[in-house]
Amino acid sequence: MLSPALAHRTPELGWLHPAVPFEELRQRLVDYVGFTPLQNVAGAPATAVPGGRTADGLPIGVRLAGAVGDERTLLELAYLLKAERPWPLL
């Protein structure tokens, strides 16, 4: 499965600060990492790889998810992607 790694660009410093009221902080986290919890609960493998950059140069991550126990396929795919389109250094 292919999806964004995160739901939106990197938040401003302090957006996820522990001083934010709990319910607001919880909702911010859910909205930010909304693509990853299902894979975590299922115990299935996933990885994030570079997928490009925003107009102002920030990296954009792409998430690849696989079947339970099939980490090998994800690693092979990541290596193939890197070979075809080398990942930029930050």
For each residue, the residues with C-beta under 8 A, 3 or more apart:
1: 64 65 66
2: 62 63 64 65
3: 35 62 63 65
4: 7 35 60 61 62 63
5: 35 36 48 51 60 61 62 63
6: 9 10 32 33 35 61
7: 4 31 32 33 34 35
8: 11 31 32
9: 6 54 58
10: 6 58
11: 8 15 16 28 32
12: 15
13:
14: 17
15: 11 12 20 28
16: 11 20 25 28 29 32
17: 14 20 25
18: 25
19:
20: 15 16 17 24 25 28
21: 24 25
22: 25 26
23: 26 27
24: 20 21 27 28
25: 16 17 18 20 21 22 28 29
26: 22 23 29 30
27: 23 24 30 31
28: 11 15 16 20 24 25 31 32
29: 16 25 26 32 33
30: 26 27 33 34
31: 7 8 27 28 34
32: 6 7 8 11 16 28 29
33: 6 7 29 30 36 37
34: 7 30 31 37
35: 3 4 5 6 7 38 63
36: 5 33 39 40 46 63
37: 33 34 40 41
38: 35 41 42
39: 36 42 44 45 46 65
40: 36 37 43
41: 37 38
42: 38 39 68
43: 40 68
44: 39 65 66 67 68
45: 39 65 66 67 68 69 70 71 74
46: 36 39 63 64 65 66 74
47: 63 64 74 75 78
48: 5 61 62 63 64
49: 61 62 64 78 81 82 87
50: 59 60 61 62 87 88
51: 5 60 61 62
52: 59 60
53: 57 58 59 60 88
54: 9 57 58 60
55:
56:
57: 53 54
58: 9 10 53 54
59: 50 52 53 88 90
60: 4 5 50 51 52 53 54
61: 4 5 6 48 49 50 51
62: 2 3 4 5 48 49 50 51
63: 2 3 4 5 35 36 46 47 48
64: 1 2 46 47 48 49 74 77 78
65: 1 2 3 39 44 45 46 74
66: 1 44 45 46 70 71 73 74
67: 44 45 70 73
68: 42 43 44 45
69: 45
70: 45 66 67 73 74
71: 45 66 74 75
72: 75 76
73: 66 67 70 76 77
74: 45 46 47 64 65 66 70 71 77 78
75: 47 71 72 78 79
76: 72 73 79 80
77: 64 73 74 80 81
78: 47 49 64 74 75 81 82
79: 75 76 82 83
80: 76 77 83 84
81: 49 77 78 84 85
82: 49 78 79 85 86 87
83: 79 80 86
84: 80 81
85: 81 82
86: 82 83
87: 49 50 82
88: 50 53 59
89:
90: 59
